[in-house]
Amino acid sequence: FFFLMIRRPPRSTQSRSSAASDVYKRQLFHSVLINLLLFFLIFFSFIVFSIIFWQKLFQSFVLFCQLLNHLFIVSNLISQFLLAHLKFLNLFFQLLNLLFQVSREPVSYTHLT
């Protein structure tokens, strides 16, 4: 995660307390600090993205369940309509059957003689 170049002190300074060594230590500290900040920024961005993703996925699931519920209600209404229509047709054919039974009764002509 070292995104920044660190300038090393010149080779002529062997002492750890030289000014060039202090600059190198500051650059190293700032580089580590910036890399940690970038890491946490990326990490928390990922966390926020994950939360938003799961939230949207859950909302989609809820909408899908609502759609299934509405489809169930509509299919239930259609089946009730078809059942009522079948009951009506049954009564209609029973009525036709009664009418044809009345008309098929034998006719007596004895009263004419």
C-alpha positions as CSV (number, residue, x, y, z in Angstrom):
1,F,0.0,0.0,0.0
2,F,2.9,2.4,-0.4
3,F,1.5,4.8,-2.9
4,L,4.0,7.6,-2.3
5,M,7.7,7.6,-3.1
6,I,10.0,8.0,-0.1
7,R,13.1,10.0,-0.7
8,R,16.0,8.3,1.0
9,P,18.8,10.4,2.7
10,P,22.1,10.8,0.9
11,R,24.6,8.0,1.4
12,S,27.1,10.4,2.8
13,T,25.1,10.7,6.1
14,Q,25.7,7.6,8.2
15,S,24.5,9.3,11.4
16,R,21.0,8.5,12.6
17,S,20.6,12.1,13.9
18,S,21.4,14.0,10.7
19,A,18.9,16.3,9.2
20,A,18.5,14.1,6.1
21,S,17.7,11.2,8.3
22,D,15.1,13.2,10.1
23,V,13.5,14.2,6.8
24,Y,13.5,10.5,5.8
25,K,11.8,9.5,9.1
26,R,9.1,12.2,8.6
27,Q,8.5,11.1,5.0
28,L,8.3,7.5,6.2
29,F,5.8,8.4,9.0
30,H,3.7,10.5,6.7
31,S,3.7,7.8,4.0
32,V,2.6,5.2,6.5
33,L,0.0,7.6,7.9
34,I,-1.4,8.4,4.4
35,N,-1.4,4.7,3.5
36,L,-3.3,3.8,6.6
37,L,-5.8,6.6,5.9
38,L,-6.3,5.4,2.4
39,F,-6.7,1.8,3.6
40,F,-9.4,2.9,6.1
41,L,-11.1,5.1,3.5
42,I,-11.3,2.1,1.1
43,F,-12.4,-0.2,3.9
44,F,-15.2,2.0,5.1
45,S,-16.2,2.7,1.5
46,F,-16.5,-1.0,1.1
47,I,-18.6,-1.3,4.3
48,V,-20.9,1.5,3.2
49,F,-21.3,0.0,-0.2
50,S,-22.0,-3.4,1.3
51,I,-24.7,-1.9,3.6
52,I,-26.3,-0.1,0.7
53,F,-26.1,-3.2,-1.5
54,W,-27.8,-5.5,1.1
55,Q,-30.4,-2.8,1.8
56,K,-31.3,-2.6,-1.9
57,L,-31.4,-6.3,-2.1
58,F,-33.7,-6.6,0.8
59,Q,-36.0,-3.9,-0.7
60,S,-36.1,-5.8,-3.9
61,F,-37.0,-9.0,-2.0
62,V,-39.8,-7.1,-0.2
63,L,-41.1,-5.8,-3.5
64,F,-40.9,-9.3,-5.0
65,C,-42.9,-10.7,-2.1
66,Q,-45.5,-8.0,-2.5
67,L,-45.8,-8.8,-6.2
68,L,-46.3,-12.5,-5.4
69,N,-48.9,-11.5,-2.8
70,H,-50.8,-9.4,-5.4
71,L,-50.6,-12.2,-8.0
72,F,-52.0,-14.6,-5.4
73,I,-54.9,-12.2,-4.7
74,V,-55.6,-11.8,-8.4
75,S,-55.5,-15.6,-9.0
76,N,-57.8,-16.1,-6.0
77,L,-60.3,-13.6,-7.5
78,I,-60.1,-15.2,-10.9
79,S,-60.8,-18.7,-9.4
80,Q,-63.7,-17.3,-7.4
81,F,-65.1,-15.7,-10.5
82,L,-64.8,-19.0,-12.4
83,L,-66.4,-20.9,-9.6
84,A,-69.3,-18.5,-9.6
85,H,-69.6,-18.8,-13.4
86,L,-69.6,-22.6,-13.1
87,K,-72.4,-22.4,-10.5
88,F,-74.4,-20.1,-12.7
89,L,-74.0,-22.5,-15.7
90,N,-75.0,-25.4,-13.5
91,L,-78.2,-23.6,-12.5
92,F,-78.8,-22.6,-16.1
93,F,-78.5,-26.1,-17.3
94,Q,-80.7,-27.4,-14.5
95,L,-83.3,-24.9,-15.5
96,L,-83.1,-26.0,-19.2
97,N,-83.4,-29.6,-18.1
98,L,-86.5,-28.8,-16.2
99,L,-88.0,-27.0,-19.1
100,F,-87.3,-29.9,-21.5
101,Q,-88.7,-32.4,-19.0
102,V,-92.0,-30.4,-18.9
103,S,-92.2,-30.3,-22.6
104,R,-91.4,-34.0,-23.0
105,E,-94.3,-35.2,-20.8
106,P,-96.7,-37.4,-22.8
107,V,-99.7,-35.5,-24.1
108,S,-103.1,-37.1,-23.4
109,Y,-105.7,-36.8,-26.1
110,T,-108.5,-38.7,-24.2
111,H,-110.4,-35.5,-23.4
112,L,-110.9,-35.0,-27.2
113,T,-113.0,-38.2,-27.6
